[in-house]
């Protein structure tokens, strides 16, 4: 595997991890605010929407990663042939 091929999946994984950490922090803040805030329902709905979007983006990242892997495999085959 080349250096570029090594870095791309790692970059995607780091982006996923950062996104999940941000959602976790938001969820924690929501629970704290739910005990003290007046807009808990609206915030909860927003968090749920963000979680749905997160799931959608994860699926897109998986698809993109699989397609990239396939393209790299094709290039390797052509270069070897």
Helices and strands as residue ranges (DSSP letters): H 3-36, H 40-80
